[in-house]
Amino acid sequence: MKHVGIVVVTFNRKELLEECLSNLLSSPYSDFHIYLIDNGSTDGTKKSIQDFLSNLKISYFNTGKNLGGGCRRIQLWQEESTR
């Protein structure tokens, strides 16, 4: 199997995010890592998914503010990760 990177971008959708993460983690395919980009949510997203964040398959990044479209967020994250 190939290792897969899954990028999940969220903004104020904590209920849908919990469902998304549950479904991804229960997948029969196990060779993956989830990169969770929180686009500055203000609805308690991080608190609601706290139990998921202890899973080593998930890396959580908070942009600190709403930066707009998903591609730009990923670009900014890549720039930060190379510093």
C-alpha positions as CSV (number, residue, x, y, z in Angstrom):
1,M,0.0,0.0,0.0
2,K,1.1,3.6,-0.6
3,H,1.2,6.1,2.2
4,V,-1.4,8.7,1.8
5,G,-1.5,12.3,3.1
6,I,-5.0,13.6,3.8
7,V,-5.5,17.4,4.1
8,V,-8.7,18.4,5.9
9,V,-9.4,22.2,6.0
10,T,-12.1,23.4,8.4
11,F,-13.7,26.7,9.5
12,N,-16.5,26.6,12.2
13,R,-17.8,23.1,11.3
14,K,-16.9,21.2,14.4
15,E,-19.8,18.7,14.1
16,L,-18.9,17.8,10.5
17,L,-15.2,17.7,11.4
18,E,-15.8,15.2,14.2
19,E,-17.8,13.0,11.8
20,C,-15.1,13.3,9.1
21,L,-12.3,12.4,11.5
22,S,-14.2,9.4,12.9
23,N,-14.9,8.1,9.4
24,L,-11.3,8.6,8.3
25,L,-9.9,6.8,11.4
26,S,-12.2,3.9,11.0
27,S,-11.2,3.3,7.4
28,P,-9.9,-0.2,6.6
29,Y,-7.0,1.6,4.8
30,S,-4.5,2.4,7.5
31,D,-1.4,3.8,5.8
32,F,-2.3,7.5,6.0
33,H,-1.7,10.7,7.9
34,I,-4.2,13.5,8.4
35,Y,-3.1,17.1,8.2
36,L,-5.9,19.1,9.8
37,I,-5.9,22.8,9.0
38,D,-8.1,24.9,11.2
39,N,-8.7,28.1,9.4
40,G,-9.2,30.2,12.6
41,S,-12.4,28.6,13.8
42,T,-14.2,30.5,16.5
43,D,-16.9,27.8,17.4
44,G,-14.8,25.7,19.8
45,T,-13.5,23.4,17.1
46,K,-10.2,22.5,18.7
47,K,-11.9,21.7,22.1
48,S,-14.5,19.6,20.4
49,I,-11.9,17.4,18.7
50,Q,-9.4,17.3,21.5
51,D,-9.7,13.5,21.9
52,F,-8.8,13.0,18.2
53,L,-5.6,15.1,18.6
54,S,-3.9,12.5,20.7
55,N,-3.9,10.2,17.7
56,L,-0.5,10.1,16.1
57,K,-2.1,10.0,12.6
58,I,-3.3,13.6,13.0
59,S,-1.3,16.8,12.8
60,Y,-3.3,19.9,13.8
61,F,-2.4,23.4,12.5
62,N,-4.4,26.5,13.4
63,T,-3.9,29.4,11.0
64,G,-5.0,31.9,13.7
65,K,-7.4,33.7,11.3
66,N,-9.6,32.9,8.3
67,L,-7.2,33.1,5.3
68,G,-9.6,32.3,2.6
69,G,-9.5,29.4,0.1
70,G,-8.0,26.0,0.8
71,C,-5.1,26.3,-1.6
72,R,-3.8,29.4,-0.1
73,R,-4.0,27.8,3.4
74,I,-2.0,24.8,2.3
75,Q,0.6,27.1,0.6
76,L,1.0,29.1,3.8
77,W,1.3,25.9,5.8
78,Q,4.0,24.6,3.5
79,E,5.9,27.9,3.8
80,E,5.7,27.7,7.6
81,S,6.8,24.1,7.7
82,T,10.0,24.8,5.8
83,R,11.2,27.6,8.2
